[in-house]
Amino acid sequence: MSWRLLPVATWFLSCQQRKVPHSIRCAQGPRAVAAFPGRGLVVGASGGVEWWRQTSENAGWKRCQTSTDPALGAPLFSVAVEPETLSVAVGGGARRSVSLFGPEGSLLGSLTGHTGWVRDLAFHGGQLFSIGCNFIKVWRPSQFAAHSDSPWQKWRTCSHVGDLEVHGDLLALSVCAGFLVAAGASKYRYRWRLPSTKLRPRDWLEQARGSQITEPSLHDGRVAKLTCWKERLLSCGHDGRVCMDSFEHADPPAAARIASGWSHLLAWRRPAVA
């Protein structure tokens, strides 16, 4: 299995095997991208989000719809999709907020309270995590607002579970092997074992805070991105390295340097050649 790593500043969409990749050049000021189930993408751009879909295996990409939130503010830094409900979250800069959208383009609401730009987002286990400055805010939708025909409606009413606080600005966030992992400008990486979401918010927050692990960063300098692949954490930093490690054992993870060069990278698996 091989991996191809490209700068996110000029990201491409691989069609299949050895064909020339397509690129979406029509997005209005794209700053972040995430996969959307069913040959789709969501792109954080121009104060909101754009939905794109590949019409067929060999065809290009078509913009299906757009939606904006005047309260979001530029620049945009992050976008995330909840696979279960297809809800979309976009994190902004000027207003220091998170905007939530339904898959049909409806604006579900805005989450405020960060003291800095919302650099990264992650949905997991029915909760949303957002980072700004040295805080991770944890959000939980109202269970009473869920609708069987449109489950994303539950995000119209959210509660703030609480904050996880560290030392140093955070820039990257991921969930991997049962841990919430965050890193950024400091020389440390932080992780919390995620409690069951069946717990009451206060109990969930207490257990999460009590499980915090602080360990040395694998990078010299800022960590720009974290992502999880098969229970392994991939990270890239301003030192020009991409590192991979796992949390299978209690001991500090042994990291493997798998690439060097450009520090902002996007990775995907190349399809096997028949």
BALOBA-1460 file (C-alpha; in Angstrom, 3 decimals):
// residues 274
<rec num="1" residu="m" x="0.000" y="0.000" z="0.000"/>
<rec num="2" residu="s" x="1.402" y="3.398" z="-0.910"/>
<rec num="3" residu="w" x="0.481" y="6.922" z="0.046"/>
<rec num="4" residu="r" x="0.663" y="10.153" z="-1.873"/>
<rec num="5" residu="l" x="1.179" y="13.402" z="0.016"/>
<rec num="6" residu="l" x="0.310" y="16.794" z="-1.473"/>
<rec num="7" residu="p" x="0.242" y="20.382" z="-0.218"/>
<rec num="8" residu="v" x="-3.261" y="21.393" z="0.797"/>
<rec num="9" residu="a" x="-2.747" y="24.764" z="-0.868"/>
<rec num="10" residu="t" x="-3.290" y="23.033" z="-4.228"/>
<rec num="11" residu="w" x="-5.401" y="19.977" z="-3.441"/>
<rec num="12" residu="f" x="-6.575" y="17.557" z="-6.101"/>
<rec num="13" residu="l" x="-9.199" y="14.840" z="-6.331"/>
<rec num="14" residu="s" x="-7.990" y="11.528" z="-7.697"/>
<rec num="15" residu="c" x="-10.530" y="9.879" z="-9.992"/>
<rec num="16" residu="q" x="-9.242" y="6.369" z="-10.300"/>
<rec num="17" residu="q" x="-5.951" y="4.548" z="-10.565"/>
<rec num="18" residu="r" x="-3.560" y="6.318" z="-12.953"/>
<rec num="19" residu="k" x="-5.819" y="8.942" z="-14.499"/>
<rec num="20" residu="v" x="-5.008" y="12.636" z="-14.234"/>
<rec num="21" residu="p" x="-6.556" y="14.071" z="-11.035"/>
<rec num="22" residu="h" x="-9.390" y="16.574" z="-11.225"/>
<rec num="23" residu="s" x="-9.183" y="19.871" z="-9.388"/>
<rec num="24" residu="i" x="-12.016" y="22.088" z="-8.198"/>
<rec num="25" residu="r" x="-11.087" y="25.595" z="-9.279"/>
<rec num="26" residu="c" x="-14.528" y="27.183" z="-8.967"/>
<rec num="27" residu="a" x="-14.807" y="27.152" z="-5.182"/>
<rec num="28" residu="q" x="-14.992" y="30.700" z="-3.831"/>
<rec num="29" residu="g" x="-11.963" y="31.178" z="-1.594"/>
<rec num="30" residu="p" x="-11.587" y="27.581" z="-0.331"/>
<rec num="31" residu="r" x="-9.827" y="27.221" z="3.017"/>
<rec num="32" residu="a" x="-10.812" y="23.740" z="4.229"/>
<rec num="33" residu="v" x="-12.223" y="20.524" z="2.775"/>
<rec num="34" residu="a" x="-13.788" y="17.309" z="4.094"/>
<rec num="35" residu="a" x="-15.196" y="14.181" z="2.482"/>
<rec num="36" residu="f" x="-18.971" y="13.865" z="2.259"/>
<rec num="37" residu="p" x="-20.572" y="10.394" z="1.919"/>
<rec num="38" residu="g" x="-21.565" y="9.387" z="-1.602"/>
<rec num="39" residu="r" x="-18.831" y="10.847" z="-3.816"/>
<rec num="40" residu="g" x="-19.148" y="14.236" z="-2.267"/>
<rec num="41" residu="l" x="-17.090" y="16.987" z="-0.693"/>
<rec num="42" residu="v" x="-17.812" y="19.942" z="1.507"/>
<rec num="43" residu="v" x="-15.582" y="22.967" z="1.128"/>
<rec num="44" residu="g" x="-15.343" y="25.771" z="3.650"/>
<rec num="45" residu="a" x="-15.392" y="28.919" z="1.515"/>
<rec num="46" residu="s" x="-16.738" y="32.489" z="1.346"/>
<rec num="47" residu="g" x="-18.327" y="32.698" z="4.778"/>
<rec num="48" residu="g" x="-19.948" y="29.279" z="4.713"/>
<rec num="49" residu="v" x="-19.855" y="25.945" z="2.946"/>
<rec num="50" residu="e" x="-20.138" y="24.558" z="-0.582"/>
<rec num="51" residu="w" x="-21.301" y="21.032" z="-1.415"/>
<rec num="52" residu="w" x="-19.648" y="19.342" z="-4.405"/>
<rec num="53" residu="r" x="-20.398" y="15.986" z="-5.997"/>
<rec num="54" residu="q" x="-18.682" y="13.865" z="-8.612"/>
<rec num="55" residu="t" x="-21.262" y="13.033" z="-11.258"/>
<rec num="56" residu="s" x="-19.634" y="9.756" z="-12.305"/>
<rec num="57" residu="e" x="-16.401" y="7.793" z="-12.019"/>
<rec num="58" residu="n" x="-14.747" y="9.572" z="-14.937"/>
<rec num="59" residu="a" x="-16.489" y="12.936" z="-14.792"/>
<rec num="60" residu="g" x="-15.593" y="16.194" z="-13.115"/>
<rec num="61" residu="w" x="-17.154" y="17.811" z="-10.082"/>
<rec num="62" residu="k" x="-20.318" y="19.860" z="-9.833"/>
<rec num="63" residu="r" x="-21.207" y="22.374" z="-7.150"/>
<rec num="64" residu="c" x="-24.613" y="21.336" z="-5.814"/>
<rec num="65" residu="q" x="-25.417" y="24.027" z="-3.269"/>
<rec num="66" residu="t" x="-23.964" y="26.730" z="-1.068"/>
<rec num="67" residu="s" x="-24.896" y="28.103" z="2.321"/>
<rec num="68" residu="t" x="-23.509" y="30.949" z="4.395"/>
<rec num="69" residu="d" x="-23.706" y="32.278" z="7.916"/>
<rec num="70" residu="p" x="-23.233" y="36.070" z="8.274"/>
<rec num="71" residu="a" x="-22.115" y="35.481" z="11.862"/>
<rec num="72" residu="l" x="-19.226" y="33.221" z="10.851"/>
<rec num="73" residu="g" x="-16.632" y="35.748" z="9.744"/>
<rec num="74" residu="a" x="-13.459" y="35.232" z="7.728"/>
<rec num="75" residu="p" x="-10.993" y="33.657" z="7.431"/>
<rec num="76" residu="l" x="-12.223" y="30.068" z="7.648"/>
<rec num="77" residu="f" x="-9.939" y="27.403" z="9.041"/>
<rec num="78" residu="s" x="-11.808" y="24.145" z="9.480"/>
<rec num="79" residu="v" x="-14.697" y="21.996" z="8.303"/>
<rec num="80" residu="a" x="-16.005" y="18.656" z="9.578"/>
<rec num="81" residu="v" x="-18.832" y="16.272" z="8.648"/>
<rec num="82" residu="e" x="-20.760" y="14.034" z="11.036"/>
<rec num="83" residu="p" x="-21.219" y="10.748" z="9.104"/>
<rec num="84" residu="e" x="-24.328" y="9.678" z="11.027"/>
<rec num="85" residu="t" x="-26.409" y="12.810" z="10.376"/>
<rec num="86" residu="l" x="-24.429" y="14.459" z="7.517"/>
<rec num="87" residu="s" x="-24.311" y="17.650" z="9.569"/>
<rec num="88" residu="v" x="-21.501" y="20.050" z="8.629"/>
<rec num="89" residu="a" x="-19.521" y="22.272" z="11.001"/>
<rec num="90" residu="v" x="-17.364" y="25.193" z="9.827"/>
<rec num="91" residu="g" x="-14.932" y="27.079" z="12.052"/>
<rec num="92" residu="g" x="-14.120" y="30.738" z="11.470"/>
<rec num="93" residu="g" x="-11.704" y="33.416" z="12.494"/>
<rec num="94" residu="a" x="-13.034" y="36.940" z="12.904"/>
<rec num="95" residu="r" x="-16.150" y="35.965" z="14.873"/>
<rec num="96" residu="r" x="-14.395" y="33.075" z="16.644"/>
<rec num="97" residu="s" x="-17.407" y="30.846" z="16.180"/>
<rec num="98" residu="v" x="-18.605" y="27.563" z="14.687"/>
<rec num="99" residu="s" x="-21.487" y="27.407" z="12.209"/>
<rec num="100" residu="l" x="-23.602" y="24.266" z="11.833"/>
<rec num="101" residu="f" x="-25.368" y="23.334" z="8.590"/>
<rec num="102" residu="g" x="-27.737" y="20.548" z="7.586"/>
<rec num="103" residu="p" x="-26.953" y="18.416" z="4.511"/>
<rec num="104" residu="e" x="-29.656" y="20.228" z="2.533"/>
<rec num="105" residu="g" x="-27.978" y="23.592" z="3.189"/>
<rec num="106" residu="s" x="-30.017" y="24.839" z="6.140"/>
<rec num="107" residu="l" x="-28.231" y="26.912" z="8.780"/>
<rec num="108" residu="l" x="-28.759" y="25.072" z="12.053"/>
<rec num="109" residu="g" x="-27.045" y="27.523" z="14.353"/>
<rec num="110" residu="s" x="-23.857" y="29.223" z="15.529"/>
<rec num="111" residu="l" x="-21.710" y="28.194" z="18.485"/>
<rec num="112" residu="t" x="-19.814" y="31.005" z="20.177"/>
<rec num="113" residu="g" x="-17.547" y="31.461" z="23.169"/>
<rec num="114" residu="h" x="-14.049" y="30.844" z="21.815"/>
<rec num="115" residu="t" x="-11.409" y="33.463" z="22.611"/>
<rec num="116" residu="g" x="-9.439" y="32.786" z="19.422"/>
<rec num="117" residu="w" x="-9.801" y="31.517" z="15.874"/>
<rec num="118" residu="v" x="-11.446" y="28.110" z="15.586"/>
<rec num="119" residu="r" x="-8.565" y="26.185" z="14.060"/>
<rec num="120" residu="d" x="-9.966" y="22.659" z="13.936"/>
<rec num="121" residu="l" x="-13.149" y="20.636" z="14.462"/>
<rec num="122" residu="a" x="-14.075" y="17.001" z="15.002"/>
<rec num="123" residu="f" x="-17.360" y="15.116" z="15.338"/>
<rec num="124" residu="h" x="-17.245" y="11.927" z="17.383"/>
<rec num="125" residu="g" x="-19.759" y="9.852" z="19.296"/>
<rec num="126" residu="g" x="-22.562" y="12.357" z="18.878"/>
<rec num="127" residu="q" x="-20.481" y="15.264" z="20.168"/>
<rec num="128" residu="l" x="-18.589" y="18.103" z="18.488"/>
<rec num="129" residu="f" x="-15.128" y="19.270" z="19.531"/>
<rec num="130" residu="s" x="-13.779" y="22.693" z="18.541"/>
<rec num="131" residu="i" x="-10.424" y="24.273" z="19.346"/>
<rec num="132" residu="g" x="-9.454" y="27.911" z="19.784"/>
<rec num="133" residu="c" x="-6.411" y="29.279" z="21.621"/>
<rec num="134" residu="n" x="-5.662" y="26.816" z="24.436"/>
<rec num="135" residu="f" x="-9.200" y="25.476" z="24.843"/>
<rec num="136" residu="i" x="-11.162" y="22.564" z="23.415"/>
<rec num="137" residu="k" x="-14.874" y="23.198" z="23.667"/>
<rec num="138" residu="v" x="-17.168" y="20.176" z="23.833"/>
<rec num="139" residu="w" x="-20.693" y="20.465" z="22.418"/>
<rec num="140" residu="r" x="-23.597" y="18.056" z="22.663"/>
<rec num="141" residu="p" x="-26.898" y="18.268" z="20.739"/>
<rec num="142" residu="s" x="-30.273" y="18.087" z="22.395"/>
<rec num="143" residu="q" x="-31.591" y="14.535" z="22.268"/>
<rec num="144" residu="f" x="-35.120" y="15.889" z="22.378"/>
<rec num="145" residu="a" x="-34.662" y="17.767" z="19.097"/>
<rec num="146" residu="a" x="-33.879" y="14.689" z="16.993"/>
<rec num="147" residu="h" x="-36.179" y="13.791" z="14.092"/>
<rec num="148" residu="s" x="-36.193" y="10.383" z="12.444"/>
<rec num="149" residu="d" x="-36.532" y="11.844" z="8.948"/>
<rec num="150" residu="s" x="-33.936" y="14.596" z="9.459"/>
<rec num="151" residu="p" x="-31.579" y="13.642" z="12.308"/>
<rec num="152" residu="w" x="-29.366" y="16.693" z="11.751"/>
<rec num="153" residu="q" x="-32.120" y="18.852" z="13.255"/>
<rec num="154" residu="k" x="-30.900" y="17.843" z="16.706"/>
<rec num="155" residu="w" x="-27.984" y="20.252" z="16.251"/>
<rec num="156" residu="r" x="-30.374" y="23.211" z="16.248"/>
<rec num="157" residu="t" x="-30.312" y="23.020" z="20.028"/>
<rec num="158" residu="c" x="-26.862" y="22.474" z="21.528"/>
<rec num="159" residu="s" x="-25.458" y="22.502" z="25.016"/>
<rec num="160" residu="h" x="-21.900" y="23.378" z="25.976"/>
<rec num="161" residu="v" x="-20.590" y="20.378" z="27.912"/>
<rec num="162" residu="g" x="-17.473" y="22.261" z="29.036"/>
<rec num="163" residu="d" x="-13.844" y="23.000" z="28.180"/>
<rec num="164" residu="l" x="-10.622" y="21.025" z="28.168"/>
<rec num="165" residu="e" x="-7.765" y="23.448" z="28.858"/>
<rec num="166" residu="v" x="-4.042" y="23.106" z="28.100"/>
<rec num="167" residu="h" x="-0.957" y="25.340" z="27.977"/>
<rec num="168" residu="g" x="-0.186" y="26.799" z="24.558"/>
<rec num="169" residu="d" x="-2.257" y="27.467" z="21.472"/>
<rec num="170" residu="l" x="-3.878" y="24.453" z="19.794"/>
<rec num="171" residu="l" x="-3.963" y="24.113" z="16.013"/>
<rec num="172" residu="a" x="-4.900" y="20.492" z="15.284"/>
<rec num="173" residu="l" x="-7.400" y="17.976" z="16.604"/>
<rec num="174" residu="s" x="-8.253" y="14.329" z="15.948"/>
<rec num="175" residu="v" x="-9.919" y="11.305" z="17.535"/>
<rec num="176" residu="c" x="-7.806" y="8.155" z="17.385"/>
<rec num="177" residu="a" x="-7.947" y="4.789" z="19.168"/>
<rec num="178" residu="g" x="-10.394" y="6.042" z="21.777"/>
<rec num="179" residu="f" x="-8.458" y="9.229" z="22.513"/>
<rec num="180" residu="l" x="-9.112" y="12.861" z="21.722"/>
<rec num="181" residu="v" x="-5.714" y="14.199" z="20.612"/>
<rec num="182" residu="a" x="-4.674" y="17.844" z="20.258"/>
<rec num="183" residu="a" x="-1.433" y="19.629" z="19.414"/>
<rec num="184" residu="g" x="-0.258" y="22.998" z="18.190"/>
<rec num="185" residu="a" x="2.281" y="25.660" z="19.049"/>
<rec num="186" residu="s" x="3.703" y="24.159" z="22.241"/>
<rec num="187" residu="k" x="6.302" y="21.407" z="22.557"/>
<rec num="188" residu="y" x="3.683" y="19.039" z="23.966"/>
<rec num="189" residu="r" x="0.882" y="16.895" z="22.642"/>
<rec num="190" residu="y" x="-2.245" y="16.288" z="24.695"/>
<rec num="191" residu="r" x="-4.713" y="13.438" z="24.727"/>
<rec num="192" residu="w" x="-7.780" y="12.449" z="26.700"/>
<rec num="193" residu="r" x="-9.473" y="9.066" z="26.867"/>
<rec num="194" residu="l" x="-13.043" y="9.660" z="25.713"/>
<rec num="195" residu="p" x="-15.693" y="8.645" z="28.273"/>
<rec num="196" residu="s" x="-19.070" y="7.229" z="27.297"/>
<rec num="197" residu="t" x="-21.482" y="9.846" z="25.974"/>
<rec num="198" residu="k" x="-24.180" y="8.161" z="28.063"/>
<rec num="199" residu="l" x="-22.739" y="10.016" z="31.039"/>
<rec num="200" residu="r" x="-24.226" y="13.291" z="32.155"/>
<rec num="201" residu="p" x="-22.252" y="16.294" z="30.857"/>
<rec num="202" residu="r" x="-20.711" y="17.052" z="34.267"/>
<rec num="203" residu="d" x="-19.601" y="13.443" z="34.790"/>
<rec num="204" residu="w" x="-18.308" y="13.183" z="31.209"/>
<rec num="205" residu="l" x="-16.191" y="16.308" z="31.655"/>
<rec num="206" residu="e" x="-14.815" y="15.164" z="35.007"/>
<rec num="207" residu="q" x="-13.715" y="11.799" z="33.600"/>
<rec num="208" residu="a" x="-12.199" y="13.355" z="30.486"/>
<rec num="209" residu="r" x="-10.201" y="15.919" z="32.463"/>
<rec num="210" residu="g" x="-8.953" y="13.235" z="34.826"/>
<rec num="211" residu="s" x="-7.609" y="11.142" z="31.945"/>
<rec num="212" residu="q" x="-5.430" y="13.858" z="30.383"/>
<rec num="213" residu="i" x="-2.000" y="12.727" z="29.208"/>
<rec num="214" residu="t" x="0.663" y="15.320" z="28.396"/>
<rec num="215" residu="e" x="3.597" y="14.040" z="26.360"/>
<rec num="216" residu="p" x="6.412" y="15.545" z="24.269"/>
<rec num="217" residu="s" x="5.499" y="16.495" z="20.733"/>
<rec num="218" residu="l" x="6.988" y="14.413" z="17.951"/>
<rec num="219" residu="h" x="7.801" y="17.580" z="16.012"/>
<rec num="220" residu="d" x="10.260" y="20.435" z="16.360"/>
<rec num="221" residu="g" x="7.941" y="23.401" z="16.153"/>
<rec num="222" residu="r" x="4.240" y="23.741" z="15.463"/>
<rec num="223" residu="v" x="1.987" y="20.819" z="14.600"/>
<rec num="224" residu="a" x="-0.218" y="21.792" z="11.661"/>
<rec num="225" residu="k" x="-2.479" y="18.751" z="11.229"/>
<rec num="226" residu="l" x="-3.552" y="15.513" z="12.924"/>
<rec num="227" residu="t" x="-5.524" y="12.679" z="11.369"/>
<rec num="228" residu="c" x="-6.239" y="9.049" z="12.257"/>
<rec num="229" residu="w" x="-5.716" y="6.017" z="10.025"/>
<rec num="230" residu="k" x="-6.312" y="2.449" z="11.233"/>
<rec num="231" residu="e" x="-5.806" y="3.281" z="14.927"/>
<rec num="232" residu="r" x="-2.621" y="5.189" z="14.090"/>
<rec num="233" residu="l" x="-2.122" y="8.902" z="14.440"/>
<rec num="234" residu="l" x="-0.583" y="10.854" z="11.562"/>
<rec num="235" residu="s" x="0.796" y="14.309" z="12.262"/>
<rec num="236" residu="c" x="2.560" y="16.932" z="10.189"/>
<rec num="237" residu="g" x="4.447" y="19.936" z="11.448"/>
<rec num="238" residu="h" x="6.322" y="23.049" z="10.481"/>
<rec num="239" residu="d" x="9.545" y="21.060" z="10.788"/>
<rec num="240" residu="g" x="8.693" y="19.485" z="7.428"/>
<rec num="241" residu="r" x="8.039" y="16.005" z="8.823"/>
<rec num="242" residu="v" x="5.079" y="13.637" z="8.823"/>
<rec num="243" residu="c" x="5.062" y="11.228" z="11.774"/>
<rec num="244" residu="m" x="2.956" y="8.172" z="12.547"/>
<rec num="245" residu="d" x="2.462" y="6.532" z="15.938"/>
<rec num="246" residu="s" x="-0.066" y="4.461" z="17.855"/>
<rec num="247" residu="f" x="-1.465" y="4.190" z="21.365"/>
<rec num="248" residu="e" x="-1.677" y="0.420" z="21.622"/>
<rec num="249" residu="h" x="0.468" y="0.303" z="24.751"/>
<rec num="250" residu="a" x="0.689" y="2.334" z="27.917"/>
<rec num="251" residu="d" x="4.284" y="3.322" z="27.160"/>
<rec num="252" residu="p" x="4.985" y="6.503" z="25.175"/>
<rec num="253" residu="p" x="4.455" y="5.741" z="21.479"/>
<rec num="254" residu="a" x="7.376" y="5.089" z="19.177"/>
<rec num="255" residu="a" x="7.084" y="7.441" z="16.235"/>
<rec num="256" residu="a" x="8.046" y="6.712" z="12.672"/>
<rec num="257" residu="r" x="9.140" y="9.457" z="10.317"/>
<rec num="258" residu="i" x="7.376" y="8.669" z="7.056"/>
<rec num="259" residu="a" x="7.914" y="11.814" z="5.001"/>
<rec num="260" residu="s" x="9.693" y="15.131" z="4.948"/>
<rec num="261" residu="g" x="9.407" y="18.363" z="3.048"/>
<rec num="262" residu="w" x="6.209" y="20.402" z="2.876"/>
<rec num="263" residu="s" x="4.635" y="20.809" z="6.277"/>
<rec num="264" residu="h" x="0.930" y="21.127" z="5.327"/>
<rec num="265" residu="l" x="-0.034" y="17.811" z="3.805"/>
<rec num="266" residu="l" x="-3.084" y="15.928" z="2.653"/>
<rec num="267" residu="a" x="-2.910" y="12.134" z="2.436"/>
<rec num="268" residu="w" x="-5.034" y="9.486" z="0.808"/>
<rec num="269" residu="r" x="-4.626" y="5.899" z="-0.264"/>
<rec num="270" residu="r" x="-3.810" y="5.174" z="-3.866"/>
<rec num="271" residu="p" x="-6.214" y="2.511" z="-5.266"/>
<rec num="272" residu="a" x="-4.613" y="-0.829" z="-5.991"/>
<rec num="273" residu="v" x="-3.696" y="-1.445" z="-9.620"/>
<rec num="274" residu="a" x="-5.282" y="-4.579" z="-11.021"/>
